[in-house]
């Protein structure tokens, strides 16, 4: 029998697209709130003896999304799913991966323990923040797969624009991995990174060392745009260095507060994100990348 696919409140759009793309059977889930604020979950289909793919992003209201996800996964396991695959396109709490100040909770460790208790067969994330996590499988206790959405962004750029006289830039050192993927997928473009110093939670300073963008078009690629502060500084820095047209791409367009308006004011050539998180710039679907990984896992 074909696998079942189920989408949570922040993943139903991807579940629907995956079912159409892969020919999986789509099962709905009822989510509602009790008067006291507790979350109610009910699976509206028979899952016993079936392989189940559950998709939900832990975005914007991460606490509510997390509880909904854990309740649903536990119900699916309890109801007899044969193989249970959780796809979490955006994993919240991953950036607190160390104790930066005395007494802090290391939130990614706590979240990992919760997912570990779900007895998953596989856990799939998309460009999860893993910079200081060397072995995520030991944390999450499942066959852990961290796929990238950058290749889907590269396909979008390739379809819509010429990349002649273009360089790829990561807005900070951590973004070098995504700049490299984007540059390779666009035919081996030159790439580099800016250097970022975080001043506050929302304010950063960005400098460029050894980068030549004079008279060139620039594609900026990053995993997450949250408040937009890093991108604003990066774009202004690159413009001061003589860059021509600038494209901003991101996998997870969180766009907190007035981030979207700040980015629109930059007069970019294009501003695009994936639909790991739904936003005004979610022009690229990561469903093909998820589908490819699910096929590999299930050996379809």
C-alpha positions in Angstrom: 0.0 0.0 0.0 1.1 3.6 -0.6 2.3 5.6 2.3 0.0 8.0 4.0 0.9 11.7 4.4 -0.5 14.0 7.1 0.1 17.7 7.5 0.0 19.7 10.7 -1.2 23.3 11.0 2.0 24.6 9.6 2.6 21.7 7.2 -0.7 20.9 5.5 0.3 22.8 2.4 3.4 20.6 2.0 1.4 17.4 2.8 -1.1 18.2 0.0 1.6 19.0 -2.5 3.6 15.9 -1.5 0.5 13.7 -1.9 0.0 15.0 -5.4 3.6 14.9 -6.3 4.3 11.3 -5.0 0.8 9.8 -5.3 0.6 9.3 -1.5 -2.8 9.0 0.2 -3.6 12.2 2.1 -5.1 11.9 5.6 -6.5 14.9 7.5 -6.0 15.7 11.1 -8.4 17.7 13.3 -6.7 20.4 15.4 -8.6 22.6 17.8 -8.3 24.4 21.1 -10.1 23.7 24.2 -11.5 26.8 26.1 -8.5 26.5 28.5 -6.0 26.7 25.7 -5.1 23.1 25.5 -4.6 21.5 22.1 -6.9 18.8 20.8 -5.7 16.4 18.1 -7.7 13.7 16.2 -6.4 11.7 13.2 -9.2 11.4 10.7 -8.2 8.2 9.0 -7.0 4.6 9.6 -3.2 4.5 10.0 -2.7 1.0 11.5 -0.3 -1.1 9.5 0.6 1.8 7.2 3.8 3.8 6.6 3.0 7.4 7.7 4.8 10.7 6.7 3.9 13.6 9.1 4.9 17.1 8.1 4.8 20.2 10.3 7.0 23.3 10.7 7.6 24.6 14.2 7.3 28.3 13.2 5.9 31.6 14.4 4.0 30.0 17.4 6.7 27.4 18.1 5.4 26.3 21.5 1.9 25.6 20.1 3.3 23.9 17.0 5.6 21.8 19.1 2.8 20.5 21.3 0.6 19.8 18.3 3.4 17.9 16.6 4.2 15.8 19.7 0.6 14.9 20.3 0.1 13.9 16.7 3.3 11.8 16.4 2.5 10.0 19.7 -1.1 9.3 18.5 0.2 8.0 15.1 2.6 5.6 16.9 -0.1 4.5 19.4 -2.6 3.9 16.5 -0.3 1.4 14.9 1.7 3.2 12.2 4.2 0.7 10.7 6.9 3.2 9.9 6.6 6.7 11.2 8.6 9.5 9.4 8.5 13.0 10.9 9.3 15.8 8.5 10.0 19.1 10.3 11.0 21.6 7.6 11.7 24.3 10.2 13.0 23.1 13.6 12.6 25.8 16.2 14.8 26.1 19.2 17.8 24.8 17.3 19.8 28.0 17.5 20.2 27.7 21.3 22.7 24.8 21.0 25.1 25.9 23.7 25.0 27.5 27.1 26.1 31.0 26.1 25.5 32.5 29.6 25.5 30.7 32.9 22.2 29.0 33.8 20.7 28.9 30.3 18.6 26.0 29.1 20.2 24.3 26.0 16.9 24.2 24.2 17.9 22.0 21.2 18.9 19.3 23.7 15.5 19.4 25.4 13.6 19.4 22.0 15.8 16.5 20.9 14.8 14.5 24.0 11.1 15.1 23.2 11.5 13.9 19.6 13.6 10.9 20.8 10.7 9.8 23.0 8.4 9.7 20.0 10.1 6.4 18.8 10.3 7.7 15.2 11.7 5.6 12.5 13.1 8.6 10.7 13.3 12.3 11.3 13.8 14.7 8.3 14.7 18.4 8.8 15.5 21.1 6.2 18.7 23.2 6.7 18.5 22.8 10.4 20.9 25.0 12.5 23.6 22.3 13.2 26.7 24.5 13.3 27.9 23.2 16.7 26.1 19.8 16.6 28.5 17.2 15.3 26.2 14.2 15.7 22.5 15.0 15.5 21.5 11.3 15.3 22.8 10.8 18.9 20.7 13.7 20.0 17.4 12.9 18.3 17.6 9.1 18.6 16.3 8.4 15.1 17.7 8.0 11.6 18.3 11.7 11.2 18.3 13.4 7.8 19.0 17.1 7.3 18.3 17.9 3.7 18.7 21.3 2.0 16.3 23.7 0.3 19.1 25.7 -1.4 19.1 23.5 -4.5 15.4 24.3 -5.1 16.3 28.0 -4.7 19.1 27.6 -7.3 16.6 26.0 -9.7 14.3 29.0 -9.3 17.2 31.4 -10.1 18.3 29.4 -13.1 14.8 29.3 -14.5 14.2 33.0 -14.2 17.5 34.8 -14.5 20.8 34.8 -16.3 23.7 34.3 -13.9 26.4 35.8 -16.1 28.6 38.2 -14.2 27.2 37.0 -10.9 28.7 36.0 -7.5 27.1 34.2 -4.6 27.5 35.7 -1.1 26.7 34.3 2.3 25.8 37.1 4.8 28.0 35.6 7.5 30.6 32.8 8.0 28.0 30.2 8.9 26.2 30.7 5.5 29.3 29.6 3.6 27.9 26.1 3.2 24.8 27.4 1.5 26.7 29.8 -0.7 28.9 26.9 -1.9 25.8 24.8 -2.8 24.1 27.7 -4.6 27.3 28.6 -6.5 27.9 24.9 -7.6 24.3 24.4 -8.7 24.5 27.6 -10.8 27.4 26.3 -12.8 30.4 26.9 -10.6 30.0 30.6 -9.8 32.5 32.5 -7.5 31.3 32.7 -3.9 32.3 34.2 -0.6 31.0 35.3 2.7 30.7 38.5 4.8 31.8 38.7 8.4 29.1 39.4 10.9 29.4 40.6 14.5 26.2 40.4 16.5 25.7 43.6 18.6 22.2 42.7 20.1 19.5 40.1 19.4 18.3 42.3 16.5 21.3 44.4 15.5 24.4 43.2 13.7 27.5 44.7 12.0 28.7 43.3 8.7 32.0 43.8 7.0 33.5 42.5 3.7 37.1 41.4 3.5 38.7 40.4 0.2 35.5 40.4 -1.8 35.3 41.9 -5.2 31.7 42.6 -6.2 32.3 45.9 -8.2 30.0 45.9 -11.2 28.7 42.4 -10.5 25.3 41.0 -9.7 25.1 39.3 -6.3 22.9 36.4 -5.0 22.7 36.4 -1.2 21.7 33.1 0.3 21.0 32.3 3.9 19.2 29.6 5.8 16.9 31.9 7.9 15.7 35.5 7.6 14.3 36.4 11.0 14.2 40.1 11.8 16.0 40.9 8.5 18.8 42.9 10.3 21.6 40.8 8.9 20.3 41.0 5.3 19.8 44.8 5.5 23.4 45.2 6.6 24.7 42.8 4.0 22.9 44.5 1.1 24.0 47.9 2.1 27.6 46.7 2.5 27.5 45.1 -1.0 26.0 48.2 -2.6 28.7 50.3 -1.1 31.2 47.9 -2.7 29.7 48.6 -6.1 27.4 45.6 -6.5 24.8 46.0 -9.3 21.6 43.9 -9.0 21.1 42.0 -5.7 19.0 38.9 -5.2 18.2 37.7 -1.7 17.3 34.0 -1.2 16.5 32.1 2.0 15.2 28.7 2.9 13.3 29.7 6.0 11.6 33.2 5.6 10.4 33.7 9.1 10.1 37.5 8.5 9.5 38.5 12.1 7.9 41.9 12.9 8.5 44.4 10.1 11.2 42.4 8.4 9.3 42.1 5.1 8.8 45.9 4.8 12.5 46.4 5.7 13.5 44.1 2.9 11.2 45.6 0.4 12.8 49.0 0.9 16.1 47.6 -0.3 15.0 47.7 -3.9 16.2 44.2 -4.6 16.1 42.5 -8.0 14.3 39.6 -6.3 13.4 38.4 -2.8 12.6 34.7 -2.6 12.2 32.0 0.1 10.9 28.4 0.2 7.6 27.3 1.6 9.1 25.6 4.6 7.6 28.6 6.3 4.7 30.3 4.5 5.3 34.0 3.9 4.8 36.7 1.2 8.1 35.6 -0.4 7.5 31.8 -0.4 7.8 31.3 -4.2 9.8 28.0 -4.1 8.5 24.7 -2.9 10.6 22.2 -1.0 8.2 19.4 -1.6 10.4 17.9 -4.4 13.4 17.8 -2.1 11.3 16.2 0.7 9.8 13.7 -1.8 13.2 12.7 -3.0 14.4 11.9 0.6 11.2 10.0 1.4 11.6 7.9 -1.7 15.2 7.1 -0.6 14.0 6.2 2.9 11.2 4.0 1.9 13.1 2.7 -1.2 10.1 3.4 -3.5 
